[in-house]
C-alpha cells in the first residue's frame, strides 16, 4: 500500500433512509432515497459522491493547470445519476462532469480537463467502473 497521508471516516446507519456522520462531526446528515421519497429532506449517497468528486476534480484541474503555467479560474459541477443496471438488474451510477474554465482557449480547457481526469484520485478510483462524461467549457 502507498504511504497514507490521511484517512477520513464516516459511518452510515439504515442505508439510504438512514443517517450518515463523519468521525469529526462535520458531516451529520439524514439520508433520503429521492427515488422513493421525493418530499423527504436529507442527502443521499449520490449527492455526497458528487460533492467529493467535484471538489477533488477541481483541485486536480487547478494543479494540472499550474504545472502547465496556465492561470485559470474554474468551477466544477459533478452530476451523479443513479440508474438501473441493464446487465445485472441492479443499480449503478454515472457521472457528467461539467467544468467551466476561465482564462484559456476552448482547446486548452479541453486539454486541461482531460489531464485532470487522468490525475484526479476519484477519476482513478472509478476508471473502468462507471461512465464519466467530461463537458469542458471555456469561459471568457
Rosetta constraint file for C-alpha pairs under 8 A:
AtomPair CA 8 CA 22 HARMONIC 7.81 0.50
AtomPair CA 8 CA 23 HARMONIC 7.56 0.50
AtomPair CA 9 CA 22 HARMONIC 5.70 0.50
AtomPair CA 9 CA 23 HARMONIC 5.50 0.50
AtomPair CA 10 CA 20 HARMONIC 6.74 0.50
AtomPair CA 10 CA 21 HARMONIC 5.39 0.50
AtomPair CA 10 CA 22 HARMONIC 3.86 0.50
AtomPair CA 10 CA 23 HARMONIC 5.58 0.50
AtomPair CA 11 CA 20 HARMONIC 5.56 0.50
AtomPair CA 11 CA 21 HARMONIC 5.47 0.50
AtomPair CA 11 CA 22 HARMONIC 6.27 0.50
AtomPair CA 11 CA 23 HARMONIC 7.51 0.50
AtomPair CA 12 CA 18 HARMONIC 7.14 0.50
AtomPair CA 12 CA 19 HARMONIC 5.64 0.50
AtomPair CA 12 CA 20 HARMONIC 4.24 0.50
AtomPair CA 12 CA 21 HARMONIC 6.61 0.50
AtomPair CA 13 CA 18 HARMONIC 5.44 0.50
AtomPair CA 13 CA 19 HARMONIC 5.45 0.50
AtomPair CA 13 CA 20 HARMONIC 6.49 0.50
AtomPair CA 14 CA 18 HARMONIC 4.32 0.50
AtomPair CA 14 CA 19 HARMONIC 6.80 0.50
AtomPair CA 15 CA 19 HARMONIC 7.42 0.50
AtomPair CA 15 CA 31 HARMONIC 7.77 0.50
AtomPair CA 16 CA 31 HARMONIC 5.67 0.50
AtomPair CA 16 CA 32 HARMONIC 5.78 0.50
AtomPair CA 16 CA 33 HARMONIC 5.41 0.50
AtomPair CA 16 CA 44 HARMONIC 6.60 0.50
AtomPair CA 16 CA 45 HARMONIC 7.41 0.50
AtomPair CA 17 CA 30 HARMONIC 7.61 0.50
AtomPair CA 17 CA 31 HARMONIC 5.14 0.50
AtomPair CA 17 CA 32 HARMONIC 4.83 0.50
AtomPair CA 17 CA 33 HARMONIC 6.01 0.50
AtomPair CA 18 CA 30 HARMONIC 5.98 0.50
AtomPair CA 18 CA 31 HARMONIC 5.07 0.50
AtomPair CA 18 CA 32 HARMONIC 7.09 0.50
AtomPair CA 19 CA 28 HARMONIC 7.46 0.50
AtomPair CA 19 CA 29 HARMONIC 5.68 0.50
AtomPair CA 19 CA 30 HARMONIC 4.35 0.50
AtomPair CA 19 CA 31 HARMONIC 5.24 0.50
AtomPair CA 20 CA 27 HARMONIC 7.27 0.50
AtomPair CA 20 CA 28 HARMONIC 5.85 0.50
AtomPair CA 20 CA 29 HARMONIC 5.39 0.50
AtomPair CA 20 CA 30 HARMONIC 6.45 0.50
AtomPair CA 20 CA 31 HARMONIC 7.03 0.50
AtomPair CA 21 CA 25 HARMONIC 6.11 0.50
AtomPair CA 21 CA 26 HARMONIC 7.64 0.50
AtomPair CA 21 CA 27 HARMONIC 5.17 0.50
AtomPair CA 21 CA 28 HARMONIC 4.24 0.50
AtomPair CA 21 CA 29 HARMONIC 6.35 0.50
AtomPair CA 22 CA 26 HARMONIC 6.21 0.50
AtomPair CA 22 CA 27 HARMONIC 5.07 0.50
AtomPair CA 22 CA 28 HARMONIC 6.54 0.50
AtomPair CA 29 CA 42 HARMONIC 6.62 0.50
AtomPair CA 29 CA 43 HARMONIC 6.62 0.50
AtomPair CA 30 CA 41 HARMONIC 7.66 0.50
AtomPair CA 30 CA 42 HARMONIC 4.97 0.50
AtomPair CA 30 CA 43 HARMONIC 6.33 0.50
AtomPair CA 31 CA 41 HARMONIC 7.81 0.50
AtomPair CA 31 CA 42 HARMONIC 4.84 0.50
AtomPair CA 31 CA 43 HARMONIC 4.83 0.50
AtomPair CA 31 CA 44 HARMONIC 5.25 0.50
AtomPair CA 31 CA 45 HARMONIC 7.93 0.50
AtomPair CA 32 CA 37 HARMONIC 6.75 0.50
AtomPair CA 32 CA 40 HARMONIC 6.13 0.50
AtomPair CA 32 CA 41 HARMONIC 6.61 0.50
AtomPair CA 32 CA 42 HARMONIC 5.19 0.50
AtomPair CA 32 CA 43 HARMONIC 5.92 0.50
AtomPair CA 32 CA 44 HARMONIC 5.80 0.50
AtomPair CA 33 CA 37 HARMONIC 5.76 0.50
AtomPair CA 33 CA 38 HARMONIC 7.75 0.50
AtomPair CA 33 CA 44 HARMONIC 6.35 0.50
AtomPair CA 34 CA 38 HARMONIC 4.89 0.50
AtomPair CA 34 CA 39 HARMONIC 7.90 0.50
AtomPair CA 34 CA 40 HARMONIC 7.46 0.50
AtomPair CA 34 CA 44 HARMONIC 7.67 0.50
AtomPair CA 43 CA 47 HARMONIC 6.40 0.50
AtomPair CA 43 CA 48 HARMONIC 7.25 0.50
AtomPair CA 44 CA 48 HARMONIC 6.41 0.50
AtomPair CA 45 CA 49 HARMONIC 6.04 0.50
AtomPair CA 46 CA 50 HARMONIC 5.99 0.50
AtomPair CA 46 CA 80 HARMONIC 5.74 0.50
AtomPair CA 46 CA 81 HARMONIC 7.11 0.50
AtomPair CA 46 CA 82 HARMONIC 7.11 0.50
AtomPair CA 46 CA 93 HARMONIC 7.92 0.50
AtomPair CA 47 CA 51 HARMONIC 6.29 0.50
AtomPair CA 47 CA 80 HARMONIC 7.06 0.50
AtomPair CA 48 CA 52 HARMONIC 6.36 0.50
AtomPair CA 49 CA 53 HARMONIC 5.97 0.50
AtomPair CA 49 CA 80 HARMONIC 7.47 0.50
AtomPair CA 50 CA 54 HARMONIC 5.89 0.50
AtomPair CA 50 CA 77 HARMONIC 7.83 0.50
AtomPair CA 50 CA 78 HARMONIC 5.13 0.50
AtomPair CA 50 CA 79 HARMONIC 6.26 0.50
AtomPair CA 50 CA 80 HARMONIC 5.74 0.50
AtomPair CA 51 CA 55 HARMONIC 6.21 0.50
AtomPair CA 51 CA 78 HARMONIC 7.16 0.50
AtomPair CA 52 CA 56 HARMONIC 6.09 0.50
AtomPair CA 53 CA 57 HARMONIC 5.87 0.50
AtomPair CA 53 CA 78 HARMONIC 6.71 0.50
AtomPair CA 53 CA 122 HARMONIC 5.93 0.50
AtomPair CA 54 CA 58 HARMONIC 6.01 0.50
AtomPair CA 54 CA 76 HARMONIC 5.57 0.50
AtomPair CA 54 CA 77 HARMONIC 5.68 0.50
AtomPair CA 54 CA 78 HARMONIC 5.18 0.50
AtomPair CA 54 CA 97 HARMONIC 7.67 0.50
AtomPair CA 55 CA 59 HARMONIC 6.20 0.50
AtomPair CA 55 CA 76 HARMONIC 7.43 0.50
AtomPair CA 56 CA 60 HARMONIC 6.22 0.50
AtomPair CA 56 CA 120 HARMONIC 6.51 0.50
AtomPair CA 56 CA 121 HARMONIC 7.23 0.50
AtomPair CA 56 CA 122 HARMONIC 6.83 0.50
AtomPair CA 57 CA 61 HARMONIC 6.06 0.50
AtomPair CA 57 CA 76 HARMONIC 7.30 0.50
AtomPair CA 57 CA 116 HARMONIC 6.63 0.50
AtomPair CA 57 CA 117 HARMONIC 7.12 0.50
AtomPair CA 57 CA 120 HARMONIC 5.56 0.50
AtomPair CA 57 CA 122 HARMONIC 7.34 0.50
AtomPair CA 57 CA 123 HARMONIC 7.76 0.50
AtomPair CA 58 CA 62 HARMONIC 6.25 0.50
AtomPair CA 58 CA 74 HARMONIC 7.05 0.50
AtomPair CA 58 CA 75 HARMONIC 6.90 0.50
AtomPair CA 58 CA 76 HARMONIC 5.70 0.50
AtomPair CA 59 CA 63 HARMONIC 6.23 0.50
AtomPair CA 60 CA 64 HARMONIC 6.06 0.50
AtomPair CA 60 CA 116 HARMONIC 5.26 0.50
AtomPair CA 60 CA 117 HARMONIC 7.90 0.50
AtomPair CA 60 CA 119 HARMONIC 6.44 0.50
AtomPair CA 60 CA 120 HARMONIC 5.32 0.50
AtomPair CA 61 CA 65 HARMONIC 6.08 0.50
AtomPair CA 61 CA 112 HARMONIC 6.54 0.50
AtomPair CA 61 CA 113 HARMONIC 6.31 0.50
AtomPair CA 61 CA 115 HARMONIC 7.57 0.50
AtomPair CA 61 CA 116 HARMONIC 4.73 0.50
AtomPair CA 61 CA 120 HARMONIC 7.99 0.50
AtomPair CA 62 CA 66 HARMONIC 6.12 0.50
AtomPair CA 62 CA 72 HARMONIC 7.26 0.50
AtomPair CA 62 CA 74 HARMONIC 7.62 0.50
AtomPair CA 63 CA 67 HARMONIC 6.28 0.50
AtomPair CA 64 CA 68 HARMONIC 6.43 0.50
AtomPair CA 64 CA 112 HARMONIC 6.79 0.50
AtomPair CA 64 CA 115 HARMONIC 6.90 0.50
AtomPair CA 64 CA 116 HARMONIC 6.21 0.50
AtomPair CA 65 CA 69 HARMONIC 6.24 0.50
AtomPair CA 65 CA 70 HARMONIC 4.99 0.50
AtomPair CA 65 CA 71 HARMONIC 6.87 0.50
AtomPair CA 65 CA 72 HARMONIC 7.07 0.50
AtomPair CA 65 CA 112 HARMONIC 6.44 0.50
AtomPair CA 66 CA 70 HARMONIC 5.51 0.50
AtomPair CA 66 CA 71 HARMONIC 6.71 0.50
AtomPair CA 70 CA 103 HARMONIC 7.94 0.50
AtomPair CA 70 CA 104 HARMONIC 7.57 0.50
AtomPair CA 71 CA 103 HARMONIC 6.38 0.50
AtomPair CA 71 CA 104 HARMONIC 7.90 0.50
AtomPair CA 72 CA 101 HARMONIC 6.44 0.50
AtomPair CA 72 CA 102 HARMONIC 5.45 0.50
AtomPair CA 72 CA 103 HARMONIC 4.97 0.50
AtomPair CA 72 CA 104 HARMONIC 6.94 0.50
AtomPair CA 73 CA 101 HARMONIC 5.95 0.50
AtomPair CA 73 CA 102 HARMONIC 5.05 0.50
AtomPair CA 73 CA 103 HARMONIC 6.71 0.50
AtomPair CA 74 CA 99 HARMONIC 7.06 0.50
AtomPair CA 74 CA 100 HARMONIC 5.46 0.50
AtomPair CA 74 CA 101 HARMONIC 4.59 0.50
AtomPair CA 74 CA 102 HARMONIC 6.09 0.50
AtomPair CA 75 CA 99 HARMONIC 5.85 0.50
AtomPair CA 75 CA 100 HARMONIC 5.17 0.50
AtomPair CA 75 CA 101 HARMONIC 6.79 0.50
AtomPair CA 76 CA 97 HARMONIC 6.93 0.50
AtomPair CA 76 CA 98 HARMONIC 5.79 0.50
AtomPair CA 76 CA 99 HARMONIC 4.48 0.50
AtomPair CA 76 CA 100 HARMONIC 6.37 0.50
AtomPair CA 77 CA 97 HARMONIC 5.95 0.50
AtomPair CA 77 CA 98 HARMONIC 5.11 0.50
AtomPair CA 77 CA 99 HARMONIC 6.39 0.50
AtomPair CA 78 CA 95 HARMONIC 6.54 0.50
AtomPair CA 78 CA 96 HARMONIC 5.90 0.50
AtomPair CA 78 CA 97 HARMONIC 4.66 0.50
AtomPair CA 78 CA 98 HARMONIC 6.27 0.50
AtomPair CA 79 CA 95 HARMONIC 5.51 0.50
AtomPair CA 79 CA 96 HARMONIC 5.12 0.50
AtomPair CA 79 CA 97 HARMONIC 6.37 0.50
AtomPair CA 79 CA 98 HARMONIC 7.77 0.50
AtomPair CA 80 CA 93 HARMONIC 6.54 0.50
AtomPair CA 80 CA 94 HARMONIC 5.74 0.50
AtomPair CA 80 CA 95 HARMONIC 4.58 0.50
AtomPair CA 80 CA 96 HARMONIC 6.66 0.50
AtomPair CA 81 CA 93 HARMONIC 5.37 0.50
AtomPair CA 81 CA 94 HARMONIC 5.26 0.50
AtomPair CA 81 CA 95 HARMONIC 6.26 0.50
AtomPair CA 82 CA 91 HARMONIC 7.07 0.50
AtomPair CA 82 CA 92 HARMONIC 6.01 0.50
AtomPair CA 82 CA 93 HARMONIC 4.72 0.50
AtomPair CA 82 CA 94 HARMONIC 6.90 0.50
AtomPair CA 83 CA 91 HARMONIC 5.59 0.50
AtomPair CA 83 CA 92 HARMONIC 5.32 0.50
AtomPair CA 83 CA 93 HARMONIC 5.78 0.50
AtomPair CA 83 CA 94 HARMONIC 7.54 0.50
AtomPair CA 84 CA 89 HARMONIC 6.73 0.50
AtomPair CA 84 CA 90 HARMONIC 6.04 0.50
AtomPair CA 84 CA 91 HARMONIC 4.50 0.50
AtomPair CA 84 CA 92 HARMONIC 6.21 0.50
AtomPair CA 85 CA 89 HARMONIC 5.32 0.50
AtomPair CA 85 CA 90 HARMONIC 5.14 0.50
AtomPair CA 85 CA 91 HARMONIC 4.71 0.50
AtomPair CA 85 CA 92 HARMONIC 5.61 0.50
AtomPair CA 86 CA 90 HARMONIC 7.48 0.50
AtomPair CA 92 CA 130 HARMONIC 7.70 0.50
AtomPair CA 93 CA 130 HARMONIC 6.47 0.50
AtomPair CA 93 CA 131 HARMONIC 7.78 0.50
AtomPair CA 94 CA 130 HARMONIC 5.59 0.50
AtomPair CA 94 CA 131 HARMONIC 5.03 0.50
AtomPair CA 94 CA 132 HARMONIC 6.08 0.50
AtomPair CA 95 CA 130 HARMONIC 7.58 0.50
AtomPair CA 95 CA 131 HARMONIC 6.28 0.50
AtomPair CA 95 CA 132 HARMONIC 4.73 0.50
AtomPair CA 95 CA 133 HARMONIC 6.24 0.50
AtomPair CA 96 CA 132 HARMONIC 5.73 0.50
AtomPair CA 96 CA 133 HARMONIC 4.65 0.50
AtomPair CA 96 CA 134 HARMONIC 6.10 0.50
AtomPair CA 96 CA 135 HARMONIC 7.17 0.50
AtomPair CA 97 CA 132 HARMONIC 7.09 0.50
AtomPair CA 97 CA 133 HARMONIC 6.02 0.50
AtomPair CA 97 CA 134 HARMONIC 4.96 0.50
AtomPair CA 97 CA 135 HARMONIC 5.86 0.50
AtomPair CA 97 CA 136 HARMONIC 7.97 0.50
AtomPair CA 98 CA 134 HARMONIC 6.47 0.50
AtomPair CA 98 CA 135 HARMONIC 4.80 0.50
AtomPair CA 98 CA 136 HARMONIC 6.11 0.50
AtomPair CA 98 CA 137 HARMONIC 7.68 0.50
AtomPair CA 99 CA 113 HARMONIC 7.44 0.50
AtomPair CA 99 CA 134 HARMONIC 7.64 0.50
AtomPair CA 99 CA 135 HARMONIC 6.05 0.50
AtomPair CA 99 CA 136 HARMONIC 4.76 0.50
AtomPair CA 99 CA 137 HARMONIC 6.04 0.50
AtomPair CA 100 CA 136 HARMONIC 6.07 0.50
AtomPair CA 100 CA 137 HARMONIC 4.84 0.50
AtomPair CA 100 CA 138 HARMONIC 5.92 0.50
AtomPair CA 100 CA 139 HARMONIC 6.29 0.50
AtomPair CA 101 CA 109 HARMONIC 6.00 0.50
AtomPair CA 101 CA 136 HARMONIC 7.27 0.50
AtomPair CA 101 CA 137 HARMONIC 6.09 0.50
AtomPair CA 101 CA 138 HARMONIC 4.91 0.50
AtomPair CA 101 CA 139 HARMONIC 5.71 0.50
AtomPair CA 102 CA 138 HARMONIC 5.75 0.50
AtomPair CA 102 CA 139 HARMONIC 4.56 0.50
AtomPair CA 102 CA 140 HARMONIC 5.84 0.50
AtomPair CA 103 CA 138 HARMONIC 7.64 0.50
AtomPair CA 103 CA 139 HARMONIC 7.12 0.50
AtomPair CA 103 CA 140 HARMONIC 6.59 0.50
AtomPair CA 104 CA 108 HARMONIC 5.82 0.50
AtomPair CA 104 CA 109 HARMONIC 6.10 0.50
AtomPair CA 104 CA 138 HARMONIC 6.59 0.50
AtomPair CA 104 CA 139 HARMONIC 7.90 0.50
AtomPair CA 104 CA 140 HARMONIC 7.94 0.50
AtomPair CA 105 CA 109 HARMONIC 6.09 0.50
AtomPair CA 105 CA 138 HARMONIC 6.17 0.50
AtomPair CA 106 CA 110 HARMONIC 6.19 0.50
AtomPair CA 106 CA 136 HARMONIC 7.98 0.50
AtomPair CA 106 CA 137 HARMONIC 6.64 0.50
AtomPair CA 106 CA 138 HARMONIC 4.88 0.50
AtomPair CA 107 CA 111 HARMONIC 6.24 0.50
AtomPair CA 108 CA 112 HARMONIC 6.01 0.50
AtomPair CA 109 CA 113 HARMONIC 6.08 0.50
AtomPair CA 109 CA 136 HARMONIC 6.28 0.50
AtomPair CA 109 CA 137 HARMONIC 6.72 0.50
AtomPair CA 109 CA 138 HARMONIC 5.75 0.50
AtomPair CA 110 CA 114 HARMONIC 6.19 0.50
AtomPair CA 110 CA 136 HARMONIC 5.59 0.50
AtomPair CA 110 CA 137 HARMONIC 7.56 0.50
AtomPair CA 111 CA 115 HARMONIC 6.14 0.50
AtomPair CA 112 CA 116 HARMONIC 6.05 0.50
AtomPair CA 113 CA 117 HARMONIC 6.18 0.50
AtomPair CA 113 CA 134 HARMONIC 7.55 0.50
AtomPair CA 113 CA 136 HARMONIC 6.44 0.50
AtomPair CA 114 CA 118 HARMONIC 6.46 0.50
AtomPair CA 114 CA 134 HARMONIC 7.72 0.50
AtomPair CA 115 CA 119 HARMONIC 6.35 0.50
AtomPair CA 116 CA 120 HARMONIC 5.69 0.50
AtomPair CA 117 CA 123 HARMONIC 5.71 0.50
AtomPair CA 117 CA 124 HARMONIC 7.81 0.50
AtomPair CA 118 CA 123 HARMONIC 6.80 0.50
AtomPair CA 118 CA 124 HARMONIC 6.87 0.50
AtomPair CA 119 CA 123 HARMONIC 7.35 0.50
AtomPair CA 119 CA 124 HARMONIC 7.14 0.50
AtomPair CA 120 CA 124 HARMONIC 6.23 0.50
AtomPair CA 121 CA 125 HARMONIC 6.08 0.50
AtomPair CA 122 CA 126 HARMONIC 6.21 0.50
AtomPair CA 123 CA 127 HARMONIC 5.76 0.50
AtomPair CA 126 CA 130 HARMONIC 5.92 0.50
